[in-house]
Amino acid sequence: MYRKKDLLLDKIIQEYIQSQSPIGSESLKMSMSIKISSATIRNYFKALCDEGILTQTHISSGRIPTALALKNYWRSKLNIKDSTPQVDLKKFQAACEGKGIFGIIKTKVPQKLRAVINCEHQFLILDFETDQIALRFNPSIERFAKELVGLEVQDIRQIAHQVCANALLEKLERMGESCELFYFGVEFLGFLLQYSGYQQLFFEITSGRIFDRLPKGIYFENAVPKGSIAIIQDIQLHQKEAKMLCMGALDRDYTDFYDQIAS
């Protein structure tokens, strides 16, 4: 019984996401792969309504899934912990715009130390690919820094911490992280600005700072407005490590969204 009810509920949600319309017993019967009568479906409808999984609109005899049903559905269908999908940027843009979903991708920009420049034994300039830092001249620091040429800034931070090169570490921490952002479907995120409690979240998301605060996972009203879902996960963008956030209404088709963005 429970398996049949679960199959029925999955089909109701899938049909609703596709049609955005209430689902009736007759139309559901025709779309099911198992033999089931309309009367049996109506009995399941009643049971699921009693459980708060389905609800009936005033203008239709059909049923629609509640927010609780949609949240449980996406928890069961979206596997983000153990997957790192390969994403194509053009397909990502098309999927965001076509599915009514906001999406942002954050990629790290290479930040290697290119050279250590001695400025008349007064200062040392550490020249990175997109930034520079200055240190007071010290022969030991100069020798140490030259050994780091070619390394990424995060590796240099780790080494500086290990050897207690605090002056260098402090300067490196101020550099921040060099990254590149790609986002599409901003019009589907604009509703956040209508709520005073979520205006900060809008700018946190569009600036990419959201990735510093939230780890990968699926988020509902504990982090985003009620009726919405946000998904954060690691991806590969054109063979490079990146992070992705997509956000929209619970009744958007995230299964098809993921199918469309795959490279």
KEKOL-975553 format. One line per 5 residues: number of its first residue (from 1); their letters; for each residue x, y, z of N, C-alpha, C, O, CB. Coordinates in steps of 0.02 Angstrom, whole numbers, plus 50000, padded with zeros to 5 digits. Glycine has a CB too. Layout:
REM KEKOL-975553
NUM	A	X Y Z X Y Z X Y Z X Y Z X Y Z  ... .
END
This chain:
REM KEKOL-975553
1	MYRKK	50042 49940 50000 50000 50000 50000 50043 50063 50000 50031 50110 49962 49953 50000 50061  50094 50062 50044 50136 50122 50049 50174 50134 49985 50184 50191 49965 50184 50116 50109  50197 50080 49953 50234 50088 49891 50189 50118 49837 50210 50163 49800 50264 50021 49868  50127 50094 49833 50081 50121 49783 50066 50194 49798 50061 50235 49752 50016 50079 49782  50057 50211 49861 50043 50280 49879 50103 50325 49862 50094 50381 49839 50026 50286 49954 .
6	DLLLD	50164 50300 49874 50224 50339 49858 50230 50349 49783 50247 50404 49760 50286 50304 49885  50216 50296 49744 50218 50302 49671 50167 50354 49647 50180 50394 49603 50205 50234 49638  50108 50351 49677 50055 50397 49658 50074 50469 49675 50064 50514 49635 49990 50378 49694  50103 50479 49734 50123 50546 49754 50178 50573 49709 50176 50631 49689 50147 50546 49827  50227 50531 49693 50280 50553 49648 50251 50575 49581 50271 50626 49553 50331 50496 49637 .
11	KIIQE	50203 50536 49556 50173 50553 49491 50133 50617 49495 50134 50657 49448 50129 50495 49467  50097 50627 49549 50059 50689 49558 50106 50749 49556 50093 50798 49521 50020 50688 49625  50162 50744 49593 50209 50800 49595 50240 50813 49527 50247 50870 49506 50264 50787 49648  50260 50759 49493 50290 50766 49427 50241 50799 49378 50260 50844 49340 50312 50698 49400  50179 50776 49379 50128 50804 49334 50114 50877 49351 50105 50918 49307 50063 50763 49338 .
16	YIQSQ	50112 50892 49415 50099 50961 49436 50155 51008 49416 50143 51063 49391 50088 50965 49512  50217 50986 49425 50275 51027 49406 50274 51041 49331 50292 51096 49309 50341 50992 49427  50255 50991 49292 50253 50999 49220 50196 51045 49198 50205 51087 49154 50246 50931 49186  50136 51036 49228 50077 51072 49204 50061 51135 49242 50027 51180 49217 50018 51027 49207  50086 51139 49305 50069 51195 49349 49993 51201 49359 49967 51256 49369 50097 51261 49321 .
21	SPIGS	49958 51144 49355 49886 51143 49362 49866 51087 49411 49903 51038 49418 49851 51132 49294  49808 51094 49444 49785 51041 49489 49778 50975 49451 49760 50974 49392 49718 51060 49520  49791 50919 49485 49790 50853 49454 49727 50816 49475 49714 50808 49535 49854 50813 49474  49688 50794 49426 49627 50756 49439 49638 50682 49438 49690 50659 49412 49573 50775 49390  49591 50644 49464 49599 50571 49468 49600 50538 49400 49638 50491 49389 49543 50541 49510 .
26	ESLKM	49559 50562 49353 49556 50531 49286 49621 50542 49247 49648 50496 49218 49497 50559 49247  49645 50604 49248 49708 50618 49211 49766 50582 49242 49811 50560 49207 49722 50694 49210  49766 50575 49308 49820 50539 49341 49818 50465 49324 49869 50433 49313 49817 50549 49417  49758 50437 49322 49750 50366 49305 49779 50351 49236 49812 50300 49227 49675 50346 49306  49767 50396 49188 49791 50385 49120 49867 50389 49115 49897 50359 49071 49760 50437 49074 .
31	SMSIK	49899 50427 49161 49971 50435 49157 50010 50384 49199 50071 50379 49193 49990 50505 49181  49975 50345 49240 50008 50297 49283 50028 50235 49244 49993 50214 49198 49963 50278 49342  50085 50205 49264 50109 50144 49231 50081 50081 49264 50093 50026 49239 50185 50142 49232  50045 50089 49319 50015 50032 49353 49939 50036 49347 49911 50090 49337 50036 50029 49427  49906 49979 49352 49833 49978 49348 49804 50001 49415 49820 49973 49468 49807 49907 49331 .
36	ISSAT	49762 50051 49411 49732 50079 49471 49668 50114 49452 49666 50149 49401 49781 50127 49509  49616 50106 49490 49551 50135 49473 49547 50208 49496 49584 50229 49541 49494 50095 49505  49502 50245 49465 49493 50315 49485 49468 50320 49557 49487 50366 49593 49443 50350 49438  49427 50272 49577 49401 50272 49646 49458 50262 49696 49460 50295 49749 49348 50217 49655  49504 50217 49680 49562 50206 49724 49605 50269 49728 49630 50287 49782 49604 50146 49700 .
41	IRNYF	49615 50301 49671 49654 50363 49671 49621 50416 49714 49655 50452 49751 49662 50390 49598  49555 50421 49711 49520 50470 49752 49527 50455 49827 49531 50501 49868 49445 50473 49733  49529 50391 49843 49540 50371 49913 49610 50393 49936 49619 50417 49992 49532 50295 49922  49659 50383 49892 49727 50406 49908 49730 50482 49913 49764 50509 49957 49778 50381 49854  49695 50516 49869 49691 50589 49872 49668 50611 49941 49698 50655 49972 49643 50616 49818 .
46	KALCD	49615 50580 49965 49587 50599 50031 49638 50586 50086 49647 50628 50130 49522 50560 50044  49670 50527 50084 49719 50510 50135 49778 50559 50135 49801 50580 50188 49745 50438 50125  49801 50577 50075 49858 50623 50070 49839 50693 50090 49880 50730 50117 49885 50623 49998  49777 50712 50078 49753 50778 50102 49750 50779 50178 49768 50829 50209 49684 50794 50072  49727 50724 50207 49723 50720 50280 49792 50724 50312 49799 50748 50368 49688 50655 50301 .
51	EGILT	49843 50701 50276 49912 50702 50301 49947 50768 50288 50003 50778 50310 49952 50646 50270  49913 50814 50253 49944 50878 50238 49993 50876 50180 50034 50920 50171 49980 50904 50298  49988 50823 50139 50033 50814 50082 50004 50844 50018 50040 50871 49977 50048 50739 50071  49938 50839 50011 49903 50869 49955 49851 50918 49981 49831 50915 50039 49869 50815 49910  49830 50963 49938 49776 51010 49955 49733 51020 49894 49755 51009 49837 49804 51078 49981 .
56	QTHIS	49671 51041 49905 49624 51051 49851 49610 51126 49844 49595 51160 49893 49559 51012 49863  49615 51150 49782 49599 51221 49770 49524 51230 49767 49486 51182 49756 49633 51246 49705  49502 51291 49777 49430 51305 49778 49400 51303 49708 49339 51293 49701 49417 51373 49809  49441 51313 49657 49413 51319 49590 49419 51254 49550 49400 51253 49492 49448 51375 49552  49445 51201 49580 49455 51139 49543 49445 51079 49590 49456 51084 49650 49525 51137 49512 .
61	SGRIP	49423 51024 49560 49418 50962 49599 49484 50926 49603 49491 50877 49640 49365 50916 49568  49534 50949 49566 49600 50919 49567 49638 50936 49631 49616 50977 49671 49640 50939 49507  49696 50905 49639 49737 50916 49698 49806 50943 49676 49829 50931 49620 49746 50850 49738  49837 50980 49722 49905 51004 49711 49947 50985 49772 49920 50981 49827 49907 51081 49698  50012 50975 49762 50055 50959 49819 50067 51020 49864 50072 51076 49839 50123 50931 49795 .
66	TALAL	50070 51008 49928 50085 51063 49975 50160 51076 49975 50199 51039 49946 50060 51045 50046  50180 51130 50009 50251 51146 50015 50288 51089 50050 50345 51074 50032 50261 51212 50055  50257 51058 50099 50287 51001 50134 50302 50944 50086 50356 50915 50088 50242 50976 50191  50254 50929 50042 50264 50875 49993 50321 50891 49945 50362 50848 49930 50199 50863 49954  50323 50954 49922 50375 50974 49874 50444 50973 49907 50493 50953 49875 50361 51043 49846 .
71	KNYWR	50449 50994 49969 50514 50992 50004 50538 50920 50013 50596 50905 50001 50508 51026 50073  50493 50876 50033 50512 50806 50041 50532 50775 49974 50577 50734 49970 50455 50766 50072  50497 50795 49921 50512 50770 49854 50582 50789 49833 50620 50746 49810 50460 50796 49803  50600 50852 49841 50666 50874 49819 50721 50847 49863 50777 50834 49840 50669 50950 49818  50707 50837 49927 50757 50805 49971 50773 50735 49945 50831 50712 49949 50731 50802 50044 .
76	SKLNI	50723 50700 49920 50733 50631 49898 50762 50626 49828 50795 50577 49811 50668 50593 49901  50751 50677 49787 50771 50673 49716 50838 50705 49702 50873 50685 49655 50719 50706 49674  50858 50755 49741 50919 50792 49726 50977 50764 49767 50977 50771 49829 50910 50868 49739  51025 50734 49734 51084 50707 49768 51142 50753 49756 51176 50749 49705 51100 50634 49743  51154 50799 49803 51207 50848 49793 51269 50833 49835 51322 50861 49822 51181 50917 49810 .
81	KDSTP	51262 50791 49885 51318 50777 49930 51372 50736 49895 51432 50747 49905 51294 50741 49992  51351 50689 49854 51398 50641 49825 51409 50650 49750 51437 50607 49717 51374 50571 49838  51387 50707 49723 51394 50717 49651 51427 50785 49637 51417 50833 49674 51326 50714 49616  51467 50786 49584 51499 50848 49561 51486 50852 49486 51529 50832 49446 51576 50850 49578  51429 50878 49466 51411 50878 49395 51456 50921 49352 51482 50973 49374 51340 50900 49386 .
86	QVDLK	51465 50900 49290 51500 50939 49240 51449 50987 49209 51398 50965 49183 51534 50894 49185  51463 51052 49212 51414 51102 49190 51440 51141 49130 51499 51161 49128 51396 51150 49248  51397 51152 49082 51412 51194 49024 51380 51262 49035 51320 51266 49050 51387 51161 48957  51419 51316 49029 51395 51383 49047 51337 51406 49003 51289 51435 49028 51452 51433 49042  51340 51393 48938 51286 51414 48894 51222 51376 48909 51167 51404 48907 51305 51404 48820 .
91	KFQAA	51229 51312 48924 51170 51272 48942 51142 51295 49010 51082 51293 49021 51188 51197 48945  51187 51315 49054 51166 51340 49120 51124 51403 49112 51072 51410 49144 51228 51355 49164  51147 51448 49069 51109 51510 49056 51040 51494 49027 50990 51521 49049 51148 51556 49008  51039 51449 48977 50975 51432 48945 50927 51399 48994 50867 51412 48992 50988 51386 48885  50954 51356 49038 50911 51321 49086 50883 51370 49138 50824 51365 49156 50950 51266 49121 .
96	CEGKG	50924 51416 49161 50900 51466 49209 50844 51508 49180 50792 51518 49211 50958 51513 49231  50854 51532 49119 50805 51575 49088 50742 51536 49067 50686 51562 49071 50835 51609 49027  50751 51473 49046 50694 51433 49024 50653 51405 49080 50592 51395 49073 50718 51378 48981  50685 51391 49137 50650 51359 49193 50627 51408 49247 50594 51388 49295 50694 51307 49224  50645 51472 49239 50625 51521 49290 50663 51513 49355 50634 51520 49409 50551 51516 49303 .
101	IFGII	50727 51498 49349 50769 51485 49408 50829 51532 49406 50861 51540 49354 50793 51410 49409  50846 51562 49463 50907 51602 49467 50966 51555 49479 50961 51507 49518 50902 51655 49524  51021 51569 49445 51081 51528 49455 51144 51570 49455 51150 51617 49416 51086 51475 49401  51191 51552 49498 51255 51586 49501 51310 51534 49508 51303 51486 49546 51258 51638 49559  51365 51545 49473 51423 51501 49477 51483 51543 49496 51494 51597 49469 51436 51464 49409 .
106	KTKVP	51522 51518 49544 51582 51552 49567 51643 51509 49552 51646 51451 49575 51577 51569 49643  51689 51536 49515 51751 51500 49499 51811 51538 49527 51811 51599 49530 51759 51490 49423  51860 51501 49548 51921 51532 49573 51965 51554 49514 51974 51517 49466 51960 51484 49619  51991 51614 49519 52038 51639 49469 52109 51624 49493 52126 51638 49551 52029 51716 49457  52151 51594 49451 52220 51578 49472 52255 51640 49501 52252 51694 49471 52261 51550 49414 .
111	QKLRA	52287 51631 49557 52321 51687 49592 52389 51663 49615 52402 51655 49675 52278 51713 49652  52433 51651 49566 52501 51627 49582 52548 51686 49594 52541 51740 49565 52527 51583 49526  52597 51673 49636 52651 51723 49647 52698 51721 49587 52729 51669 49573 52690 51708 49714  52703 51778 49552 52743 51780 49491 52815 51802 49504 52861 51778 49471 52711 51826 49441  52824 51848 49551 52892 51875 49562 52895 51908 49630 52845 51929 49658 52912 51924 49507 .
116	VINCE	52957 51913 49656 52971 51951 49718 53019 52007 49698 53075 51994 49676 53001 51905 49775  52997 52069 49706 53036 52127 49683 53065 52165 49742 53029 52185 49788 52991 52174 49640  53131 52174 49741 53166 52211 49794 53168 52285 49774 53200 52304 49725 53239 52183 49804  53134 52327 49813 53131 52399 49799 53183 52435 49843 53167 52459 49897 53060 52427 49812  53245 52438 49817 53300 52475 49849 53310 52456 49922 53326 52498 49964 53288 52549 49843 .
121	HQFLI	53300 52392 49937 53310 52366 50005 53267 52403 50057 53284 52405 50116 53383 52371 50023  53212 52432 50033 53165 52465 50078 53101 52424 50085 53074 52416 50140 53149 52536 50052  53078 52399 50028 53017 52359 50027 53025 52299 49981 53068 52299 49937 52956 52402 50005  52984 52249 49993 52977 52192 49949 52907 52193 49919 52858 52198 49956 52992 52124 49986  52903 52188 49854 52838 52184 49820 52828 52112 49798 52867 52085 49759 52834 52233 49759 .
126	LDFET	52776 52081 49823 52757 52014 49800 52704 52022 49746 52648 52043 49759 52730 51970 49860  52724 52005 49685 52682 52017 49627 52642 51953 49609 52671 51904 49585 52725 52039 49567  52577 51956 49621 52533 51900 49603 52501 51915 49536 52511 51968 49507 52478 51889 49657  52463 51868 49510 52434 51874 49443 52385 51932 49437 52382 51965 49385 52401 51810 49423  52346 51945 49490 52297 51999 49486 52303 52047 49545 52258 52088 49555 52227 51971 49483 .
131	DQIAL	52356 52043 49585 52361 52085 49644 52435 52089 49665 52477 52051 49640 52318 52057 49702  52449 52135 49710 52517 52143 49738 52511 52158 49812 52462 52187 49835 52556 52199 49702  52562 52137 49850 52567 52158 49920 52638 52183 49932 52685 52162 49899 52549 52100 49968  52645 52228 49981 52710 52257 49998 52728 52239 50070 52686 52242 50115 52710 52334 49989  52792 52221 50080 52818 52206 50146 52881 52247 50158 52916 52264 50111 52834 52130 50154 .
136	RFNPS	52894 52263 50221 52958 52295 50237 53015 52247 50221 53009 52186 50231 52961 52317 50312  53069 52274 50194 53124 52232 50173 53155 52195 50232 53166 52223 50285 53178 52273 50137  53168 52131 50219 53204 52088 50266 53237 52034 50225 53203 51999 50187 53156 52058 50322  53303 52025 50230 53337 51976 50188 53309 51905 50196 53303 51869 50147 53411 51975 50205  53292 51887 50257 53265 51820 50268 53197 51811 50233 53183 51760 50203 53258 51805 50343 .
141	IERFA	53155 51864 50240 53090 51861 50207 53097 51859 50131 53059 51825 50097 53047 51922 50228  53147 51896 50105 53158 51896 50033 53176 51826 50009 53148 51802 49959 53213 51946 50014  53222 51793 50043 53242 51725 50023 53182 51677 50029 53171 51636 49985 53301 51700 50067  53146 51684 50083 53087 51641 50094 53035 51652 50039 53008 51603 50012 53057 51655 50163  53021 51715 50023 52969 51730 49974 52988 51706 49905 52945 51683 49867 52956 51805 49972 .
146	KELVG	53052 51710 49887 53073 51688 49821 53064 51613 49812 53055 51589 49756 53146 51707 49809  53067 51576 49867 53055 51504 49863 52982 51488 49850 52965 51431 49832 53078 51470 49928  52939 51538 49859 52867 51527 49851 52841 51546 49781 52783 51535 49766 52829 51566 49902  52884 51573 49739 52864 51594 49672 52836 51533 49634 52865 51479 49633 52924 51624 49633  52778 51544 49604 52745 51490 49566 52689 51456 49604 52650 51418 49575 52794 51440 49546 .
151	LEVQD	52684 51470 49670 52632 51438 49710 52569 51481 49711 52571 51541 49701 52657 51427 49782  52512 51448 49722 52448 51482 49729 52445 51517 49797 52477 51496 49845 52389 51433 49722  52405 51571 49801 52402 51611 49861 52378 51571 49921 52402 51582 49977 52357 51671 49851  52331 51524 49910 52306 51485 49967 52361 51439 49995 52362 51425 50055 52245 51444 49947  52405 51414 49951 52460 51372 49974 52511 51414 50012 52540 51391 50062 52494 51337 49914 .
156	IRQIA	52522 51476 49989 52569 51520 50023 52542 51539 50092 52580 51543 50140 52582 51584 49981  52476 51551 50097 52446 51565 50162 52459 51508 50211 52477 51519 50269 52370 51576 50155  52450 51447 50187 52459 51389 50230 52532 51384 50254 52544 51370 50312 52439 51325 50193  52579 51394 50208 52650 51391 50227 52668 51447 50275 52703 51436 50324 52694 51395 50164  52643 51507 50262 52657 51564 50306 52630 51551 50376 52662 51570 50426 52626 51629 50278 .
161	HQVCA	52573 51520 50380 52545 51502 50446 52588 51451 50481 52600 51456 50541 52473 51476 50438  52613 51402 50444 52653 51348 50474 52719 51374 50501 52743 51350 50553 52667 51294 50422  52749 51423 50468 52815 51449 50489 52809 51513 50529 52859 51545 50545 52860 51460 50428  52747 51532 50546 52734 51592 50586 52760 51656 50553 52785 51701 50588 52765 51585 50655  52755 51660 50487 52772 51722 50452 52712 51769 50456 52676 51777 50407 52793 51708 50376 .
166	NALLE	52702 51798 50514 52640 51833 50529 52629 51896 50487 52573 51911 50467 52638 51851 50601  52683 51933 50473 52675 51994 50433 52652 51976 50363 52607 52009 50335 52742 52033 50430  52682 51924 50334 52661 51901 50268 52590 51874 50270 52549 51889 50226 52709 51847 50241  52574 51835 50321 52508 51806 50326 52454 51859 50331 52400 51853 50301 52505 51760 50387  52467 51912 50370 52418 51966 50378 52404 52000 50311 52346 52015 50296 52444 52017 50429 .
171	KLERM	52456 52012 50272 52447 52044 50207 52408 51998 50159 52365 52021 50122 52516 52061 50176  52424 51933 50162 52390 51886 50118 52315 51881 50135 52274 51875 50090 52422 51817 50123  52299 51884 50200 52229 51880 50221 52190 51940 50195 52131 51933 50179 52224 51876 50297  52222 51997 50190 52187 52057 50166 52174 52054 50091 52130 52090 50066 52228 52119 50181  52211 52012 50055 52200 52006 49983 52132 51979 49966 52103 51995 49914 52254 51962 49953 .
176	GESCE	52105 51937 50010 52042 51905 49995 52050 51852 49941 52106 51833 49924 51990 51957 49973  51995 51830 49914 51995 51777 49863 51979 51807 49795 51931 51845 49788 51946 51722 49881  52019 51789 49746 52006 51812 49678 51960 51761 49644 51976 51702 49640 52072 51821 49638  51904 51785 49619 51856 51739 49590 51820 51772 49531 51825 51832 49520 51805 51716 49643  51784 51731 49494 51744 51754 49438 51673 51729 49448 51663 51671 49466 51773 51730 49369 .
181	LFYFG	51623 51772 49437 51553 51755 49447 51515 51756 49381 51524 51800 49340 51521 51803 49497  51472 51706 49372 51427 51703 49316 51357 51693 49344 51344 51644 49379 51446 51646 49265  51311 51739 49329 51243 51728 49354 51191 51747 49301 51200 51792 49261 51230 51767 49418  51136 51710 49304 51082 51717 49255 51014 51711 49290 51009 51681 49343 51089 51664 49198  50964 51741 49259 50897 51738 49288 50888 51782 49349 50852 51764 49395 50879 51667 49305 .
186	VEFLG	50922 51840 49350 50918 51884 49408 50845 51907 49419 50826 51921 49476 50963 51946 49398  50806 51910 49366 50736 51930 49374 50697 51882 49418 50645 51900 49447 50702 51936 49306  50721 51820 49424 50686 51771 49466 50710 51774 49538 50686 51737 49581 50697 51701 49438  50758 51819 49551 50782 51830 49620 50758 51896 49648 50762 51908 49708 50859 51827 49621  50734 51939 49604 50715 52007 49625 50662 52010 49678 50656 52061 49714 50692 52045 49566 .
191	FLLQY	50622 51957 49685 50569 51958 49736 50597 51966 49806 50562 51987 49852 50527 51895 49732  50662 51948 49816 50692 51956 49882 50693 52029 49904 50688 52043 49964 50764 51929 49881  50697 52075 49857 50700 52146 49873 50634 52173 49899 50631 52228 49927 50722 52186 49812  50581 52134 49891 50515 52155 49915 50508 52144 49990 50461 52170 50022 50460 52118 49878  50553 52106 50019 50550 52090 50090 50611 52120 50125 50668 52105 50107 50547 52013 50102 .
196	SGYQQ	50598 52162 50175 50654 52195 50210 50701 52144 50242 50761 52156 50247 50627 52242 50263  50674 52088 50263 50716 52038 50295 50760 51999 50247 50805 51963 50269 50673 51990 50332  50749 52006 50181 50787 51967 50132 50827 52010 50083 50857 51984 50037 50741 51922 50094  50826 52076 50093 50865 52119 50048 50939 52106 50054 50975 52106 50004 50850 52193 50063  50963 52095 50115 51034 52079 50124 51052 52014 50089 51106 52007 50061 51051 52075 50199 .
201	LFFEI	51006 51965 50092 51018 51901 50059 51027 51910 49984 51068 51876 49953 50961 51852 50073  50987 51955 49954 50993 51968 49882 51065 51988 49864 51094 51960 49818 50944 52023 49859  51092 52036 49901 51160 52060 49885 51213 52009 49905 51266 52006 49874 51173 52127 49921  51199 51970 49956 51245 51918 49976 51251 51864 49922 51305 51838 49909 51223 51886 50043  51195 51849 49890 51195 51800 49837 51228 51826 49774 51272 51794 49747 51123 51778 49821 .
206	TSGRI	51208 51886 49752 51234 51912 49688 51308 51931 49692 51341 51935 49641 51194 51972 49667  51334 51942 49753 51405 51957 49760 51447 51894 49767 51508 51896 49765 51417 52002 49820  51413 51837 49777 51449 51774 49786 51469 51760 49858 51498 51707 49872 51510 51773 49745  51454 51807 49905 51474 51797 49975 51434 51740 50008 51455 51714 50060 51464 51861 50014  51378 51722 49978 51337 51668 50005 51376 51603 50011 51363 51563 50055 51275 51658 49963 .
211	FDRLP	51424 51593 49965 51463 51531 49966 51511 51528 50026 51531 51474 50046 51503 51525 49901  51528 51586 50053 51571 51588 50112 51532 51572 50176 51561 51548 50225 51605 51656 50119  51467 51584 50175 51426 51574 50235 51393 51506 50238 51389 51476 50291 51373 51628 50239  51369 51482 50180 51331 51420 50180 51369 51364 50145 51394 51375 50090 51263 51430 50147  51374 51305 50175 51405 51248 50141 51357 51218 50091 51299 51238 50086 51427 51195 50192 .
216	KGIYF	51381 51170 50053 51337 51139 50004 51279 51104 50039 51287 51074 50093 51375 51088 49960  51221 51109 50009 51161 51080 50040 51098 51107 50006 51102 51147 49960 51160 51096 50114  51041 51084 50030 50976 51106 50007 50944 51147 50062 50941 51125 50119 50931 51045 49986  50921 51207 50045 50896 51254 50095 50824 51274 50080 50806 51286 50022 50941 51316 50099  50785 51278 50134 50716 51300 50127 50706 51362 50170 50750 51405 50171 50666 51243 50148 .
221	ENAVP	50650 51367 50206 50635 51430 50242 50681 51444 50301 50675 51496 50332 50565 51429 50266  50726 51398 50316 50777 51415 50366 50828 51464 50339 50864 51495 50378 50812 51351 50390  50832 51471 50273 50881 51516 50243 50852 51561 50188 50880 51614 50174 50938 51476 50214  50798 51540 50157 50767 51577 50102 50693 51585 50115 50666 51551 50159 50780 51541 50033  50658 51629 50078 50587 51639 50092 50545 51575 50086 50563 51530 50048 50559 51691 50045 .
226	KGSIA	50491 51573 50122 50446 51516 50121 50420 51505 50050 50403 51553 50015 50387 51526 50170  50418 51443 50028 50396 51427 49961 50452 51425 49911 50441 51413 49851 50345 51477 49938  50514 51436 49934 50573 51436 49890 50621 51380 49910 50616 51351 49964 50609 51504 49893  50667 51366 49866 50720 51318 49878 50785 51347 49852 50786 51379 49799 50704 51249 49845  50840 51336 49887 50907 51355 49864 50951 51293 49868 50949 51256 49918 50937 51414 49907 .
231	IIQDI	50990 51282 49816 51034 51223 49812 51105 51247 49801 51118 51283 49753 51011 51174 49756  51150 51227 49844 51221 51245 49837 51261 51180 49830 51253 51134 49870 51247 51287 49898  51303 51177 49780 51344 51117 49773 51408 51131 49733 51413 51182 49698 51305 51062 49740  51455 51085 49739 51517 51089 49700 51503 51063 49630 51465 51015 49620 51573 51047 49734  51534 51096 49581 51526 51074 49511 51594 51078 49476 51643 51103 49504 51474 51118 49474 .
236	QLHQK	51596 51054 49415 51652 51064 49370 51627 51108 49313 51580 51088 49277 51681 50995 49344  51657 51165 49303 51639 51210 49248 51696 51210 49198 51749 51238 49211 51624 51282 49274  51684 51178 49141 51735 51173 49089 51801 51147 49119 51854 51175 49109 51747 51242 49056  51795 51092 49156 51851 51056 49187 51884 51093 49244 51939 51074 49265 51902 51041 49134  51853 51145 49271 51880 51181 49328 51833 51176 49387 51772 51174 49379 51893 51255 49310 .
241	EAKML	51862 51173 49448 51821 51170 49508 51783 51235 49517 51810 51290 49507 51865 51155 49570  51720 51229 49536 51678 51288 49547 51622 51271 49596 51613 51213 49614 51648 51314 49479  51585 51323 49616 51527 51313 49658 51466 51343 49623 51471 51393 49588 51537 51346 49728  51409 51311 49633 51347 51333 49601 51292 51341 49652 51284 51300 49698 51326 51283 49546  51253 51394 49644 51191 51402 49682 51134 51413 49633 51140 51453 49587 51195 51463 49732 .
246	CMGAL	51080 51377 49642 51019 51391 49604 50962 51399 49653 50959 51365 49704 51004 51334 49552  50917 51445 49637 50863 51463 49683 50801 51481 49645 50803 51515 49594 50885 51521 49729  50744 51458 49670 50681 51474 49639 50623 51446 49680 50632 51425 49737 50678 51446 49568  50564 51447 49650 50505 51421 49684 50509 51345 49690 50543 51312 49650 50441 51441 49646  50476 51318 49740 50476 51246 49751 50448 51207 49693 50466 51149 49682 50437 51229 49814 .
251	DRDYT	50403 51238 49654 50369 51201 49600 50404 51208 49533 50375 51192 49481 50299 51225 49594  50467 51232 49532 50506 51232 49471 50532 51160 49458 50534 51119 49504 50565 51283 49474  50551 51146 49396 50574 51079 49378 50650 51074 49384 50686 51085 49335 50551 51061 49306  50674 51057 49443 50746 51054 49455 50777 50991 49427 50837 50990 49411 50760 51058 49530  50737 50938 49419 50763 50878 49388 50783 50892 49316 50838 50875 49294 50711 50821 49391 .
256	DFYDQ	50738 50923 49279 50753 50940 49209 50806 50993 49205 50846 50994 49158 50689 50963 49173  50807 51039 49253 50859 51091 49255 50928 51059 49257 50973 51079 49220 50849 51137 49317  50937 51010 49301 51002 50976 49306 51019 50937 49242 51077 50935 49222 51003 50929 49366  50968 50907 49212 50981 50872 49149 51004 50920 49094 51047 50903 49054 50917 50835 49126  50976 50980 49094 50992 51028 49041 51060 51060 49048 51092 51077 48998 50940 51082 49040 .
261	IAS	51085 51069 49110 51148 51105 49119 51209 51061 49110 51265 51085 49108 51150 51138 49187  51198 50995 49106 51255 50949 49102 51293 50958 49036 51263 50965 48983 51231 50876 49108  51359 50959 49041 51400 50968 48981 51413 50901 48948 51446 50898 48896 51467 51001 48998 .
END
